[in-house]
Structures are given as structure tokens and as C-alpha cells.
Amino acid sequence: VGFTVTTIRDVTPIPHNGCRPPKKRRV
């Protein structure tokens, strides 16, 4: 149960916040 919560929390915040930073840096 600990591995599933760590993988989903580490994979959701990274792709969502990692794909949007490039647009904020251009502005």
C-alpha cells in the first residue's frame, strides 16, 4: 500500500508540474 501511494504521488505531481513550468518560463 505504501509503494502504490508513493508511485502515484511521485508520478502525478511531476508530470503535471513538469509540463507546465516550460510555459511559465517563456512568459
mmCIF file as Biopython writes it, N, C-alpha, C and O atoms, coordinates in Angstrom:
data_model
#
loop_
_atom_site.group_PDB
_atom_site.id
_atom_site.type_symbol
_atom_site.label_atom_id
_atom_site.label_alt_id
_atom_site.label_comp_id
_atom_site.label_asym_id
_atom_site.label_entity_id
_atom_site.label_seq_id
_atom_site.pdbx_PDB_ins_code
_atom_site.Cartn_x
_atom_site.Cartn_y
_atom_site.Cartn_z
_atom_site.occupancy
_atom_site.B_iso_or_equiv
_atom_site.auth_seq_id
_atom_site.auth_asym_id
_atom_site.pdbx_PDB_model_num
ATOM 1   N N  . VAL A ? 1  ? 0.864  -1.218 0.000   1.0 0.0 1  A 1 
ATOM 2   C CA . VAL A ? 1  ? 0.000  0.000  0.000   1.0 0.0 1  A 1 
ATOM 3   C C  . VAL A ? 1  ? 0.890  1.254  0.000   1.0 0.0 1  A 1 
ATOM 4   O O  . VAL A ? 1  ? 0.512  2.292  -0.543  1.0 0.0 1  A 1 
ATOM 5   N N  . GLY A ? 2  ? 2.059  1.144  0.608   1.0 0.0 2  A 1 
ATOM 6   C CA . GLY A ? 2  ? 2.968  2.323  0.665   1.0 0.0 2  A 1 
ATOM 7   C C  . GLY A ? 2  ? 3.610  2.575  -0.705  1.0 0.0 2  A 1 
ATOM 8   O O  . GLY A ? 2  ? 3.879  3.716  -1.081  1.0 0.0 2  A 1 
ATOM 9   N N  . PHE A ? 3  ? 3.844  1.503  -1.424  1.0 0.0 3  A 1 
ATOM 10  C CA . PHE A ? 3  ? 4.500  1.671  -2.756  1.0 0.0 3  A 1 
ATOM 11  C C  . PHE A ? 3  ? 3.521  2.275  -3.767  1.0 0.0 3  A 1 
ATOM 12  O O  . PHE A ? 3  ? 3.910  3.025  -4.663  1.0 0.0 3  A 1 
ATOM 13  N N  . THR A ? 4  ? 2.252  1.932  -3.600  1.0 0.0 4  A 1 
ATOM 14  C CA . THR A ? 4  ? 1.236  2.451  -4.575  1.0 0.0 4  A 1 
ATOM 15  C C  . THR A ? 4  ? 0.984  3.947  -4.338  1.0 0.0 4  A 1 
ATOM 16  O O  . THR A ? 4  ? 0.781  4.708  -5.285  1.0 0.0 4  A 1 
ATOM 17  N N  . VAL A ? 5  ? 1.000  4.346  -3.095  1.0 0.0 5  A 1 
ATOM 18  C CA . VAL A ? 5  ? 0.720  5.782  -2.806  1.0 0.0 5  A 1 
ATOM 19  C C  . VAL A ? 5  ? 1.944  6.632  -3.158  1.0 0.0 5  A 1 
ATOM 20  O O  . VAL A ? 5  ? 1.808  7.787  -3.563  1.0 0.0 5  A 1 
ATOM 21  N N  . THR A ? 6  ? 3.107  6.070  -3.007  1.0 0.0 6  A 1 
ATOM 22  C CA . THR A ? 6  ? 4.338  6.847  -3.329  1.0 0.0 6  A 1 
ATOM 23  C C  . THR A ? 6  ? 4.526  6.946  -4.848  1.0 0.0 6  A 1 
ATOM 24  O O  . THR A ? 6  ? 4.998  7.961  -5.359  1.0 0.0 6  A 1 
ATOM 25  N N  . THR A ? 7  ? 4.160  5.911  -5.536  1.0 0.0 7  A 1 
ATOM 26  C CA . THR A ? 7  ? 4.333  5.943  -7.018  1.0 0.0 7  A 1 
ATOM 27  C C  . THR A ? 7  ? 3.305  6.885  -7.659  1.0 0.0 7  A 1 
ATOM 28  O O  . THR A ? 7  ? 3.629  7.605  -8.604  1.0 0.0 7  A 1 
ATOM 29  N N  . ILE A ? 8  ? 2.109  6.882  -7.164  1.0 0.0 8  A 1 
ATOM 30  C CA . ILE A ? 8  ? 1.054  7.757  -7.770  1.0 0.0 8  A 1 
ATOM 31  C C  . ILE A ? 8  ? 1.334  9.234  -7.401  1.0 0.0 8  A 1 
ATOM 32  O O  . ILE A ? 8  ? 1.110  10.133 -8.212  1.0 0.0 8  A 1 
ATOM 33  N N  . ARG A ? 9  ? 1.809  9.461  -6.205  1.0 0.0 9  A 1 
ATOM 34  C CA . ARG A ? 9  ? 2.067  10.868 -5.746  1.0 0.0 9  A 1 
ATOM 35  C C  . ARG A ? 9  ? 3.348  11.375 -6.426  1.0 0.0 9  A 1 
ATOM 36  O O  . ARG A ? 9  ? 3.485  12.574 -6.672  1.0 0.0 9  A 1 
ATOM 37  N N  . ASP A ? 10 ? 4.261  10.489 -6.723  1.0 0.0 10 A 1 
ATOM 38  C CA . ASP A ? 10 ? 5.545  10.933 -7.346  1.0 0.0 10 A 1 
ATOM 39  C C  . ASP A ? 10 ? 5.369  11.056 -8.868  1.0 0.0 10 A 1 
ATOM 40  O O  . ASP A ? 10 ? 6.119  11.772 -9.531  1.0 0.0 10 A 1 
ATOM 41  N N  . VAL A ? 11 ? 4.383  10.359 -9.401  1.0 0.0 11 A 1 
ATOM 42  C CA . VAL A ? 11 ? 4.194  10.388 -10.886 1.0 0.0 11 A 1 
ATOM 43  C C  . VAL A ? 11 ? 3.156  11.450 -11.262 1.0 0.0 11 A 1 
ATOM 44  O O  . VAL A ? 11 ? 3.170  11.957 -12.383 1.0 0.0 11 A 1 
ATOM 45  N N  . THR A ? 12 ? 2.276  11.782 -10.353 1.0 0.0 12 A 1 
ATOM 46  C CA . THR A ? 12 ? 1.219  12.781 -10.712 1.0 0.0 12 A 1 
ATOM 47  C C  . THR A ? 12 ? 1.741  14.221 -10.566 1.0 0.0 12 A 1 
ATOM 48  O O  . THR A ? 12 ? 1.532  15.033 -11.468 1.0 0.0 12 A 1 
ATOM 49  N N  . PRO A ? 13 ? 2.400  14.550 -9.478  1.0 0.0 13 A 1 
ATOM 50  C CA . PRO A ? 13 ? 2.910  15.912 -9.269  1.0 0.0 13 A 1 
ATOM 51  C C  . PRO A ? 13 ? 4.075  16.256 -10.195 1.0 0.0 13 A 1 
ATOM 52  O O  . PRO A ? 13 ? 4.291  17.429 -10.498 1.0 0.0 13 A 1 
ATOM 53  N N  . ILE A ? 14 ? 4.799  15.290 -10.632 1.0 0.0 14 A 1 
ATOM 54  C CA . ILE A ? 14 ? 5.987  15.571 -11.500 1.0 0.0 14 A 1 
ATOM 55  C C  . ILE A ? 14 ? 5.538  15.899 -12.949 1.0 0.0 14 A 1 
ATOM 56  O O  . ILE A ? 14 ? 5.959  16.923 -13.487 1.0 0.0 14 A 1 
ATOM 57  N N  . PRO A ? 15 ? 4.722  15.085 -13.570 1.0 0.0 15 A 1 
ATOM 58  C CA . PRO A ? 15 ? 4.285  15.323 -14.965 1.0 0.0 15 A 1 
ATOM 59  C C  . PRO A ? 15 ? 3.385  16.563 -15.048 1.0 0.0 15 A 1 
ATOM 60  O O  . PRO A ? 15 ? 3.444  17.304 -16.030 1.0 0.0 15 A 1 
ATOM 61  N N  . HIS A ? 16 ? 2.569  16.787 -14.042 1.0 0.0 16 A 1 
ATOM 62  C CA . HIS A ? 16 ? 1.622  17.935 -14.100 1.0 0.0 16 A 1 
ATOM 63  C C  . HIS A ? 16 ? 2.410  19.244 -13.870 1.0 0.0 16 A 1 
ATOM 64  O O  . HIS A ? 16 ? 2.161  20.249 -14.536 1.0 0.0 16 A 1 
ATOM 65  N N  . ASN A ? 17 ? 3.337  19.217 -12.944 1.0 0.0 17 A 1 
ATOM 66  C CA . ASN A ? 17 ? 4.115  20.451 -12.626 1.0 0.0 17 A 1 
ATOM 67  C C  . ASN A ? 17 ? 5.341  20.539 -13.548 1.0 0.0 17 A 1 
ATOM 68  O O  . ASN A ? 17 ? 5.940  21.607 -13.673 1.0 0.0 17 A 1 
ATOM 69  N N  . GLY A ? 18 ? 5.710  19.452 -14.180 1.0 0.0 18 A 1 
ATOM 70  C CA . GLY A ? 18 ? 6.926  19.460 -15.037 1.0 0.0 18 A 1 
ATOM 71  C C  . GLY A ? 18 ? 6.553  19.872 -16.457 1.0 0.0 18 A 1 
ATOM 72  O O  . GLY A ? 18 ? 7.399  20.360 -17.206 1.0 0.0 18 A 1 
ATOM 73  N N  . CYS A ? 19 ? 5.326  19.682 -16.817 1.0 0.0 19 A 1 
ATOM 74  C CA . CYS A ? 19 ? 4.911  20.017 -18.211 1.0 0.0 19 A 1 
ATOM 75  C C  . CYS A ? 19 ? 4.442  21.477 -18.258 1.0 0.0 19 A 1 
ATOM 76  O O  . CYS A ? 19 ? 4.303  22.044 -19.342 1.0 0.0 19 A 1 
ATOM 77  N N  . ARG A ? 20 ? 4.204  22.071 -17.125 1.0 0.0 20 A 1 
ATOM 78  C CA . ARG A ? 20 ? 3.655  23.475 -17.126 1.0 0.0 20 A 1 
ATOM 79  C C  . ARG A ? 20 ? 4.780  24.499 -16.866 1.0 0.0 20 A 1 
ATOM 80  O O  . ARG A ? 20 ? 4.649  25.639 -17.311 1.0 0.0 20 A 1 
ATOM 81  N N  . PRO A ? 21 ? 5.836  24.164 -16.195 1.0 0.0 21 A 1 
ATOM 82  C CA . PRO A ? 21 ? 6.933  25.108 -15.920 1.0 0.0 21 A 1 
ATOM 83  C C  . PRO A ? 21 ? 7.512  25.706 -17.204 1.0 0.0 21 A 1 
ATOM 84  O O  . PRO A ? 21 ? 7.858  26.887 -17.214 1.0 0.0 21 A 1 
ATOM 85  N N  . PRO A ? 22 ? 7.626  24.940 -18.277 1.0 0.0 22 A 1 
ATOM 86  C CA . PRO A ? 22 ? 8.206  25.449 -19.542 1.0 0.0 22 A 1 
ATOM 87  C C  . PRO A ? 22 ? 7.375  26.614 -20.078 1.0 0.0 22 A 1 
ATOM 88  O O  . PRO A ? 22 ? 7.925  27.530 -20.688 1.0 0.0 22 A 1 
ATOM 89  N N  . LYS A ? 23 ? 6.069  26.592 -19.861 1.0 0.0 23 A 1 
ATOM 90  C CA . LYS A ? 23 ? 5.202  27.678 -20.406 1.0 0.0 23 A 1 
ATOM 91  C C  . LYS A ? 23 ? 5.350  28.935 -19.518 1.0 0.0 23 A 1 
ATOM 92  O O  . LYS A ? 23 ? 5.274  30.062 -20.007 1.0 0.0 23 A 1 
ATOM 93  N N  . LYS A ? 24 ? 5.558  28.724 -18.234 1.0 0.0 24 A 1 
ATOM 94  C CA . LYS A ? 24 ? 5.698  29.884 -17.298 1.0 0.0 24 A 1 
ATOM 95  C C  . LYS A ? 24 ? 7.089  30.533 -17.511 1.0 0.0 24 A 1 
ATOM 96  O O  . LYS A ? 24 ? 7.255  31.725 -17.255 1.0 0.0 24 A 1 
ATOM 97  N N  . ARG A ? 25 ? 8.034  29.794 -17.954 1.0 0.0 25 A 1 
ATOM 98  C CA . ARG A ? 25 ? 9.431  30.338 -18.143 1.0 0.0 25 A 1 
ATOM 99  C C  . ARG A ? 25 ? 9.431  31.146 -19.426 1.0 0.0 25 A 1 
ATOM 100 O O  . ARG A ? 25 ? 10.236 32.069 -19.549 1.0 0.0 25 A 1 
ATOM 101 N N  . ARG A ? 26 ? 8.603  30.859 -20.351 1.0 0.0 26 A 1 
ATOM 102 C CA . ARG A ? 26 ? 8.584  31.598 -21.656 1.0 0.0 26 A 1 
ATOM 103 C C  . ARG A ? 26 ? 7.941  32.964 -21.408 1.0 0.0 26 A 1 
ATOM 104 O O  . ARG A ? 26 ? 8.275  33.943 -22.074 1.0 0.0 26 A 1 
ATOM 105 N N  . VAL A ? 27 ? 7.045  33.020 -20.476 1.0 0.0 27 A 1 
ATOM 106 C CA . VAL A ? 27 ? 6.350  34.315 -20.228 1.0 0.0 27 A 1 
ATOM 107 C C  . VAL A ? 27 ? 7.266  35.176 -19.359 1.0 0.0 27 A 1 
ATOM 108 O O  . VAL A ? 27 ? 6.911  36.303 -19.015 1.0 0.0 27 A 1 
#
